[in-house]
Every structure is written in C-alpha cells, then in structure tokens.
Amino acid sequence: MTIDTFNLDKSQLIQQSFVQMDQHLQGIDYTPAQKLALTCRILFDNGHDSGLAGQITARGQQPGTYLTQRLGFGFNEIRASNLLLVNEDLQVLQGDGMANPANRFHSWLYRARPDVQCIIHTHAIHTAALSMLEVPLEISHMDNCVLYDDVAFLPKWPGVPVGNEEGELIAQAIGDKHALLLAHHGLLIAASSIEEACILALAFERAARMQLLAMSAGKIQPIEPDLGREAHDWILRGQRSAVGFAYYARRTLQNRADCLE
C-alpha cells in the first residue's frame, strides 16, 4: 500500500520510522560473552584504552552473577574465552584469575537497578580530561542527543572504588539515568543491553571530545529541551543500538577476529 508521507506530521513520520526499524534492522547473533569481548575491542579501538583501568560487566544467567574481564588483561586482549563469571562478592565461579577489585561498585549498581544488564566504566582520554575540570557533560549537538538529559554528575571523587561506600555513592549518583560522569575519574554507563552500553560509551567519549573543542572556542549554547528529548528517544532504541553495535563489530572483526574465540 502506498502512503502519501507528505501529508503526515512529524510525530506520525517518527512512529512510521520506528515500525520500519523494528521490521528491517537486524543485530548480530553472538553469545553474551562474545558481545562483551567485542565491546572491549571496540572501545579499545575508539579511545577508551587506559592500560588496565576500567571494567565492563554483563549480568549472568543466574541472579547475582555477572561476566567481566580478568584483571591483568587490557581491553585489546579480551576474548570470550578469558572472561570470568563472578558473583556479587567477586568470587570467581568460572574462569581463571581474579576480577578487578573495583568491580565492587558494579554489584551495588546491579542491585539498585534491575533494569541494567550491562555496565561500562572507562577512563577514556577526553572524558578523563573533562572530569578534571569538575564540570558536567553538556549535550548540545544532534549526534550526542542519545545522552540528552540522561547523564548524571558526581562532583566528588571518592578515591579508588573498591569499598562499599563507593558502591553506594555511585549507585545513588546515577539514579535512573543511563550515564554518569565521575569527577577526576571517568565515565559510567548503565544500560539495558550490551549493545546499548557500547553505543552509549562511544557517544559519551565523543561528546566529551566535542565539548572540550567547543569550550576552547567559546561558550556552548544549549539546544531546545523538547528537541533534545525528541532526538534522545529517536536514537535510543533497541534496534538502532543493535545495528550500531553490529557496524562497530564488523569494523573491529576485520583485524581482531580472535576476540570471538
């Protein structure tokens, strides 16, 4: 059936696009461990490398468990086969080695947010630089609106996040949002899927880089809140995250196919 789209208003065109996306956009059929390994490699390729700093986790099949990388391995070394399955106390249930003790705050956040399936914390260079200024992340460009009104700010650095106090503080600071900027530290993403978490982490670092560039030239001008929220909801959809993740996975797998092993 032919539809005369020139007679539809914007809200109708958006809804029509959502239906088409759900019908036509396809993600990739990998295991959670493979998706987590791919995320590590994708983030490494896109400026999130900081030696051994940072953690990526995804809920396991059993309540109170999650997958994470082995301490001592960089993001570029992670494979599906060297990931660990740990419980909330960071005891290793499957795999060799130990988890990063800083993963403790992930346990607090998973308890506080049943909707969260994946957590990413990195010290990406532009985000880390912005965090040194003790200013929130500003979302003022269309490309970054996936994070519009969805980034909390923690202005106090609690030190190394290995204590329960840090877990409580971080879980409270992020609230119900998808992202958090930690002053003098880095970024945190709490998402409903591994794919969504990866896309949001990439968007966060890009937004921080753009903010630093814009701040060096002048005063950043805000966008209209209604338009920002419209763009946020337009971009932050499961199917868009899935195909976006698939794109970055294809790029990464051209040179790093070993991560699926």
DRENKOLFI-684667 format. One record per atom (N, C-alpha, C): x, y, z. Coordinates in steps of 0.1 Angstrom, whole numbers, padded with zeros to 4 digits, always signed. Layout:
BEGIN
XYZ
...
//
This chain:
BEGIN
+0008-0012+0000
+0000+0000+0000
+0009+0012+0000
+0006+0022-0009
+0013+0034-0010
+0008+0044+0000
+0017+0051+0008
+0014+0061+0017
+0019+0074+0013
+0011+0084+0013
+0015+0098+0009
+0021+0104+0022
+0034+0103+0023
+0040+0108+0036
+0041+0123+0036
+0038+0130+0025
+0039+0144+0025
+0027+0150+0033
+0017+0142+0036
+0006+0147+0044
+0006+0143+0059
+0018+0137+0063
+0019+0133+0077
+0027+0143+0085
+0024+0145+0097
+0031+0154+0106
+0044+0147+0111
+0052+0154+0118
+0065+0148+0122
+0063+0136+0132
+0054+0137+0141
+0052+0126+0151
+0047+0114+0143
+0039+0115+0133
+0035+0103+0125
+0046+0097+0118
+0055+0106+0112
+0066+0101+0105
+0076+0094+0114
+0078+0099+0126
+0087+0092+0136
+0081+0078+0139
+0068+0078+0142
+0062+0065+0145
+0063+0055+0133
+0061+0060+0121
+0063+0051+0109
+0077+0046+0108
+0087+0055+0111
+0101+0050+0111
+0104+0040+0121
+0098+0041+0133
+0100+0032+0144
+0095+0018+0139
+0084+0018+0133
+0078+0005+0128
+0087-0001+0118
+0092+0007+0109
+0101+0002+0098
+0114-0003+0104
+0120+0004+0114
+0132-0001+0121
+0130-0014+0127
+0119-0016+0134
+0116-0029+0141
+0115-0040+0131
+0110-0037+0119
+0108-0047+0109
+0121-0051+0101
+0130-0041+0099
+0141-0043+0090
+0155-0043+0096
+0157-0037+0108
+0170-0036+0113
+0173-0049+0121
+0185-0055+0118
+0189-0067+0125
+0202-0065+0131
+0204-0071+0143
+0216-0071+0150
+0225-0083+0147
+0233-0087+0156
+0242-0099+0153
+0240-0109+0164
+0240-0122+0160
+0237-0133+0168
+0249-0139+0175
+0254-0132+0185
+0266-0137+0193
+0262-0140+0207
+0270-0148+0214
+0267-0151+0228
+0270-0138+0236
+0265-0137+0249
+0268-0126+0257
+0283-0124+0259
+0290-0135+0261
+0305-0134+0263
+0312-0129+0250
+0307-0133+0238
+0313-0127+0226
+0310-0113+0224
+0297-0109+0228
+0294-0095+0227
+0302-0086+0237
+0305-0092+0249
+0313-0084+0258
+0327-0083+0254
+0333-0094+0248
+0346-0093+0242
+0347-0083+0231
+0337-0084+0222
+0336-0074+0211
+0336-0060+0217
+0328-0057+0227
+0327-0044+0233
+0341-0039+0238
+0348-0048+0245
+0362-0045+0249
+0370-0040+0238
+0370-0048+0227
+0378-0045+0215
+0374-0032+0208
+0361-0030+0207
+0355-0018+0201
+0359-0006+0208
+0358-0006+0222
+0361+0005+0230
+0376+0008+0229
+0384-0002+0229
+0399+0000+0227
+0402+0007+0214
+0395+0003+0204
+0398+0009+0191
+0393+0023+0190
+0384+0028+0200
+0378+0041+0199
+0382+0050+0211
+0394+0048+0216
+0400+0058+0225
+0397+0055+0240
+0392+0043+0243
+0389+0041+0257
+0400+0033+0265
+0411+0031+0258
+0422+0024+0264
+0429+0033+0275
+0431+0027+0287
+0439+0033+0297
+0446+0023+0305
+0454+0015+0298
+0462+0004+0304
+0452-0007+0309
+0453-0010+0322
+0444-0020+0328
+0432-0014+0335
+0430+0000+0334
+0419+0006+0341
+0406+0004+0334
+0395+0004+0341
+0382+0002+0335
+0377-0012+0336
+0363-0013+0337
+0357-0026+0338
+0344-0026+0329
+0342-0037+0324
+0330-0040+0316
+0323-0053+0322
+0310-0052+0325
+0304-0063+0331
+0290-0065+0324
+0285-0078+0324
+0272-0080+0319
+0265-0091+0328
+0253-0090+0331
+0246-0099+0340
+0247-0113+0335
+0249-0123+0344
+0249-0137+0341
+0235-0143+0341
+0235-0156+0337
+0221-0162+0337
+0215-0164+0351
+0224-0166+0361
+0219-0168+0374
+0219-0154+0382
+0209-0152+0390
+0208-0139+0397
+0221-0137+0406
+0225-0125+0406
+0237-0122+0415
+0250-0126+0408
+0250-0128+0395
+0263-0132+0388
+0265-0122+0377
+0277-0121+0372
+0280-0113+0360
+0293-0117+0354
+0294-0114+0341
+0306-0116+0334
+0315-0104+0334
+0328-0106+0335
+0337-0095+0335
+0351-0099+0330
+0359-0089+0327
+0373-0093+0322
+0382-0097+0334
+0392-0104+0331
+0402-0109+0340
+0412-0098+0343
+0415-0095+0356
+0425-0085+0360
+0438-0089+0354
+0445-0079+0348
+0458-0081+0342
+0457-0081+0327
+0445-0081+0321
+0443-0081+0307
+0438-0068+0302
+0444-0062+0292
+0438-0050+0286
+0426-0052+0277
+0419-0042+0274
+0407-0044+0266
+0410-0050+0253
+0422-0048+0247
+0426-0053+0234
+0430-0068+0235
+0430-0074+0247
+0434-0088+0249
+0422-0096+0252
+0410-0090+0254
+0399-0098+0259
+0393-0107+0248
+0391-0119+0252
+0384-0129+0243
+0372-0134+0251
+0363-0140+0244
+0351-0146+0251
+0356-0157+0260
+0367-0164+0257
+0373-0175+0264
+0380-0171+0277
+0385-0158+0278
+0392-0155+0290
+0384-0146+0300
+0371-0144+0297
+0362-0137+0306
+0360-0145+0318
+0356-0139+0329
+0353-0145+0342
+0338-0144+0345
+0332-0154+0351
+0319-0153+0357
+0321-0152+0372
+0316-0141+0378
+0318-0139+0392
+0304-0137+0399
+0304-0138+0412
+0292-0134+0420
+0294-0120+0426
+0284-0116+0433
+0284-0102+0438
+0296-0099+0447
+0302-0109+0453
+0314-0108+0462
+0327-0109+0454
+0326-0109+0441
+0337-0110+0432
+0345-0124+0433
+0338-0134+0438
+0343-0147+0438
+0342-0153+0424
+0352-0159+0419
+0352-0164+0405
+0345-0178+0405
+0334-0179+0397
+0326-0191+0395
+0331-0199+0383
+0335-0192+0373
+0340-0198+0361
+0352-0190+0355
+0363-0196+0351
+0374-0190+0346
+0386-0190+0355
+0397-0185+0350
+0409-0184+0358
+0413-0170+0361
+0420-0168+0373
+0424-0155+0377
+0415-0148+0386
+0415-0135+0386
+0407-0127+0395
+0401-0115+0388
+0389-0110+0393
+0383-0098+0387
+0390-0086+0393
+0388-0075+0387
+0393-0062+0392
+0385-0059+0405
+0392-0057+0417
+0385-0053+0429
+0376-0041+0428
+0378-0033+0418
+0370-0021+0416
+0356-0025+0411
+0354-0037+0407
+0341-0042+0402
+0331-0042+0413
+0335-0039+0425
+0326-0040+0437
+0314-0030+0435
+0317-0018+0429
+0306-0009+0427
+0296-0014+0417
+0300-0023+0408
+0290-0028+0398
+0280-0036+0406
+0284-0044+0416
+0275-0052+0424
+0264-0043+0430
+0268-0032+0435
+0259-0022+0441
+0249-0017+0431
+0254-0014+0419
+0246-0008+0409
+0236-0018+0403
+0240-0031+0401
+0231-0041+0397
+0220-0043+0407
+0223-0043+0420
+0213-0044+0430
+0203-0033+0429
+0208-0021+0427
+0199-0009+0427
+0191-0007+0415
+0196-0013+0404
+0189-0011+0391
+0186-0024+0384
+0175-0030+0386
+0171-0043+0380
+0170-0042+0365
+0168-0030+0359
+0167-0028+0345
+0181-0028+0338
+0192-0027+0346
+0205-0027+0340
+0210-0041+0337
+0215-0043+0325
+0220-0056+0321
+0235-0055+0318
+0241-0043+0316
+0255-0042+0313
+0260-0028+0318
+0272-0029+0324
+0278-0017+0329
+0292-0015+0323
+0295-0003+0319
+0308+0000+0313
+0314+0012+0321
+0326+0010+0326
+0334+0021+0332
+0347+0022+0326
+0351+0034+0320
+0364+0036+0314
+0369+0049+0317
+0382+0051+0314
+0389+0064+0316
+0393+0069+0303
+0383+0069+0294
+0386+0075+0280
+0392+0089+0281
+0402+0092+0272
+0410+0103+0274
+0403+0117+0275
+0394+0119+0266
+0387+0132+0266
+0377+0133+0278
+0371+0122+0281
+0362+0122+0293
+0370+0124+0305
+0382+0118+0306
+0390+0120+0318
+0395+0134+0319
+0398+0140+0308
+0403+0154+0308
+0391+0163+0312
+0379+0161+0307
+0368+0169+0311
+0365+0167+0326
+0367+0155+0331
+0364+0153+0345
+0373+0161+0354
+0385+0164+0349
+0395+0172+0357
+0390+0186+0359
+0381+0191+0351
+0376+0204+0352
+0364+0205+0362
+0359+0194+0366
+0348+0193+0375
+0335+0200+0370
+0333+0198+0357
+0321+0203+0350
+0313+0192+0344
+0299+0193+0344
+0291+0182+0338
+0293+0181+0323
+0289+0170+0318
+0289+0168+0303
+0277+0176+0298
+0280+0184+0287
+0270+0191+0281
+0266+0185+0268
+0253+0182+0266
+0248+0176+0254
+0242+0187+0246
+0249+0192+0235
+0244+0203+0227
+0246+0201+0213
+0246+0189+0208
+0247+0186+0194
+0239+0174+0191
+0233+0174+0179
+0224+0163+0175
+0230+0149+0177
+0242+0147+0173
+0249+0134+0173
+0249+0129+0188
+0250+0137+0197
+0251+0133+0211
+0238+0132+0219
+0227+0134+0212
+0214+0135+0220
+0210+0122+0225
+0216+0111+0221
+0213+0098+0227
+0215+0099+0242
+0223+0109+0247
+0226+0111+0261
+0219+0123+0267
+0210+0129+0259
+0204+0142+0263
+0196+0140+0276
+0198+0148+0286
+0192+0147+0299
+0192+0133+0305
+0203+0126+0302
+0205+0112+0306
+0218+0110+0312
+0225+0121+0316
+0239+0119+0322
+0239+0126+0336
+0242+0118+0346
+0243+0124+0360
+0258+0128+0362
+0260+0136+0372
+0273+0141+0375
+0277+0139+0390
+0288+0133+0392
+0293+0131+0406
+0305+0140+0408
+0303+0151+0415
+0314+0161+0416
+0325+0158+0426
+0323+0148+0434
+0332+0144+0444
+0339+0131+0441
+0352+0131+0440
+0360+0118+0438
+0361+0111+0451
+0356+0098+0451
+0356+0090+0464
+0369+0082+0465
+0378+0084+0456
+0390+0076+0457
+0388+0063+0449
+0398+0053+0452
+0397+0040+0445
+0384+0034+0449
+0376+0030+0439
+0362+0025+0442
+0361+0010+0445
+0369+0006+0456
+0369-0008+0460
+0361-0010+0473
+0356+0000+0479
+0348-0001+0491
+0333-0001+0489
+0326-0005+0499
+0311-0004+0498
+0306+0010+0498
+0313+0019+0504
+0309+0033+0504
+0309+0039+0490
+0319+0035+0482
+0319+0040+0468
+0308+0034+0460
+0305+0021+0463
+0294+0015+0456
+0281+0022+0458
+0278+0025+0471
+0266+0032+0475
+0265+0046+0468
+0277+0053+0469
+0277+0066+0464
+0274+0067+0449
+0281+0058+0441
+0279+0057+0427
+0265+0053+0423
+0260+0043+0430
+0246+0038+0426
+0236+0049+0429
+0238+0057+0439
+0229+0068+0442
+0231+0080+0432
+0243+0082+0428
+0246+0094+0420
+0240+0092+0406
+0240+0080+0400
+0235+0078+0387
+0220+0078+0387
+0213+0075+0398
+0199+0075+0399
+0193+0066+0388
+0183+0071+0380
+0177+0063+0370
+0182+0066+0356
+0193+0073+0355
+0199+0077+0342
+0208+0066+0337
+0211+0067+0324
+0220+0057+0317
+0234+0060+0318
+0238+0072+0323
+0252+0075+0323
+0256+0084+0334
+0269+0084+0338
+0274+0092+0349
+0288+0097+0346
+0291+0110+0348
+0304+0115+0347
+0310+0116+0361
+0321+0110+0364
+0327+0110+0377
+0339+0119+0377
+0338+0130+0385
+0349+0140+0385
+0362+0133+0389
+0373+0138+0382
+0386+0133+0384
+0387+0118+0382
+0379+0112+0373
+0378+0098+0372
+0375+0094+0357
+0362+0093+0354
+0359+0088+0341
+0344+0087+0339
+0340+0078+0330
+0326+0077+0327
+0320+0063+0332
+0307+0063+0333
+0300+0051+0337
+0287+0050+0329
+0285+0038+0323
+0273+0036+0315
+0265+0024+0322
+0252+0026+0323
+0244+0015+0329
+0232+0013+0319
+0232+0002+0312
+0223+0001+0300
+0215-0012+0301
+0205-0013+0292
+0196-0024+0292
+0201-0036+0284
+0212-0034+0277
+0218-0045+0269
+0233-0041+0267
+0241-0052+0263
+0255-0050+0260
+0256-0040+0248
+0248-0042+0238
+0249-0034+0226
+0246-0019+0229
+0236-0017+0237
+0233-0003+0241
+0244+0003+0249
+0250-0004+0258
+0260+0001+0267
+0272+0005+0258
+0276-0003+0248
+0287+0000+0240
+0285+0013+0232
+0273+0014+0226
+0270+0026+0218
+0270+0039+0227
+0264+0038+0239
+0264+0049+0248
+0278+0053+0253
+0287+0043+0255
+0300+0047+0259
+0308+0054+0248
+0306+0049+0235
+0312+0056+0224
+0307+0070+0223
+0293+0072+0225
+0287+0085+0224
+0292+0095+0235
+0294+0089+0247
+0299+0097+0258
+0313+0103+0255
+0322+0095+0251
+0336+0100+0248
+0336+0110+0237
+0328+0107+0226
+0327+0117+0215
+0321+0130+0220
+0311+0130+0229
+0305+0142+0234
+0315+0150+0242
+0323+0143+0250
+0333+0149+0259
+0344+0156+0250
+0348+0149+0239
+0358+0155+0230
+0352+0168+0223
+0340+0167+0219
+0333+0178+0212
+0332+0190+0222
+0329+0187+0235
+0327+0197+0245
+0340+0205+0247
+0351+0197+0248
+0364+0203+0250
+0368+0212+0239
+0365+0208+0226
+0368+0216+0215
+0360+0228+0214
+0347+0227+0217
+0338+0239+0217
+0341+0249+0228
+0345+0244+0240
+0348+0252+0251
+0361+0260+0248
+0370+0255+0240
+0382+0262+0237
+0379+0273+0227
+0367+0273+0221
+0364+0283+0211
+0354+0294+0216
+0346+0290+0226
+0337+0300+0231
+0327+0293+0240
+0315+0299+0242
+0305+0294+0251
+0296+0285+0244
+0294+0273+0250
+0285+0263+0244
+0270+0268+0246
+0263+0268+0235
+0249+0272+0235
+0240+0260+0236
+0230+0260+0245
+0221+0249+0247
+0211+0247+0236
+0206+0235+0234
+0196+0232+0224
+0182+0232+0231
+0172+0233+0224
+0158+0233+0229
+0156+0220+0236
+0151+0220+0249
+0149+0207+0256
+0140+0198+0249
+0129+0203+0244
+0119+0194+0237
+0126+0187+0225
+0134+0194+0218
+0141+0188+0206
+0151+0178+0211
+0158+0181+0222
+0168+0172+0227
+0162+0159+0232
+0151+0160+0239
+0144+0148+0243
+0138+0140+0231
+0134+0147+0221
+0129+0140+0209
+0140+0132+0203
+0152+0138+0201
+0163+0132+0195
+0168+0120+0204
+0168+0122+0217
+0172+0111+0226
+0163+0099+0223
+0150+0101+0223
+0141+0089+0221
+0142+0083+0207
+0145+0092+0198
+0147+0087+0184
+0159+0078+0182
+0170+0081+0189
+0182+0074+0188
+0183+0062+0197
+0178+0064+0209
+0180+0053+0220
+0168+0043+0218
+0170+0034+0208
+0160+0023+0206
+0168+0011+0205
+0162-0001+0209
+0170-0013+0209
+0175-0017+0195
+0167-0015+0185
+0171-0019+0172
+0182-0011+0166
+0182+0002+0169
+0192+0011+0165
+0205+0008+0172
+0204+0005+0185
+0216+0001+0192
+0222-0012+0187
+0213-0021+0183
+0218-0034+0178
+0225-0033+0165
+0220-0025+0156
+0226-0024+0143
+0239-0015+0144
+0238-0005+0153
+0250+0003+0155
+0262-0005+0161
+0259-0014+0170
+0268-0023+0176
+0274-0032+0165
+0265-0037+0156
+0269-0046+0146
+0279-0040+0136
+0276-0027+0134
+0286-0019+0125
+0300-0019+0131
+0300-0015+0144
+0313-0014+0150
+0320-0027+0152
+0312-0038+0154
+0317-0051+0154
+0323-0055+0141
+0317-0052+0130
+0323-0056+0117
+0336-0049+0115
+0337-0036+0119
+0350-0029+0118
+0360-0035+0126
+0357-0039+0138
+0367-0045+0147
+0371-0059+0143
+0362-0067+0138
+0365-0080+0134
+0373-0081+0121
+0375-0070+0114
+0384-0070+0103
+0398-0073+0107
+0402-0069+0119
+0415-0071+0124
+0416-0078+0137
+0405-0081+0144
+0406-0086+0157
+0395-0098+0159
+0395-0107+0149
+0385-0118+0149
+0388-0128+0161
+0400-0127+0166
+0403-0136+0177
+0395-0134+0190
+0388-0123+0191
+0381-0120+0203
+0369-0129+0205
+0364-0135+0194
+0353-0144+0195
+0356-0158+0200
+0369-0161+0201
+0373-0174+0205
+0369-0177+0219
//
